[in-house]
Amino acid sequence: MLRIGLTGPTGSGKSTVTALMRQWGGVEVLDADAIAHEVNNSPAAADAIAAAFPGVQKLDGTIDRRKLGALVFARPEQLQRLVGITFPLILAECKARMDAAERAGCRACVLDAPTLFEAGGDRLCDVIVSVVTPKEERLRRILQRDGITPQAAADRMKNQHEDGFYTARSHFVITNSSDLAHLQKEVERCRRFLVL
């Protein structure tokens, strides 16, 4: 089974790309953000986080995200500590699900992960595909999708890597700079590159 890492900045169109990849048949698509949410809310993660950050666990055993956020987002070293706890758990679950897809007979498994490189998820993959889009178009999509202010969208984009970060680390780049028909052609070009 071919293990494909799909990444790119917010607003680049990864969700549309994964929807098109699902149409290839025999392809499992894993959403790393959804997996991370599940893992971070698991008892194992909650206990590990509570041990590292006393006072953030509620009586029901779950983590008080507001308290945890106040602790880690103001101090980079504390955020790195949290990442050191959660990323290995998330990666282990991603790998387990990729292995399950292979046992199920899938031809390919796509791991859709915005922080693929930062989390080390690229090490789980045979090939990396990035989706890039001009900044103005990304801004428009984020505003439309998330209903936030232009300043909040700009701040979110500012905290992400430039396109060159993704393209330099990828085996294939999908440029999502036009309409859906253009994107479909780009995804088909990717399919031929992957020989799927």
Protein Blocks (a to p, Z undefined) as FASTA:
>chain_A
ZZdddeddehilpmmmmmmmmmngoiacddfklmmmmmmmpmklmmmmmmmmghiacfko
pacfklmmmmmmmpmklmmmmmmmmmmmmmmmmmmmmmmmmmnopabdcdddfklmmnop
mmmpmbdcdddddfklmmmmmmmmnopafklmmmmmmmpccfklmmmmpfbdcddfbcfk
lmmmmmmmmmmmnoZZ
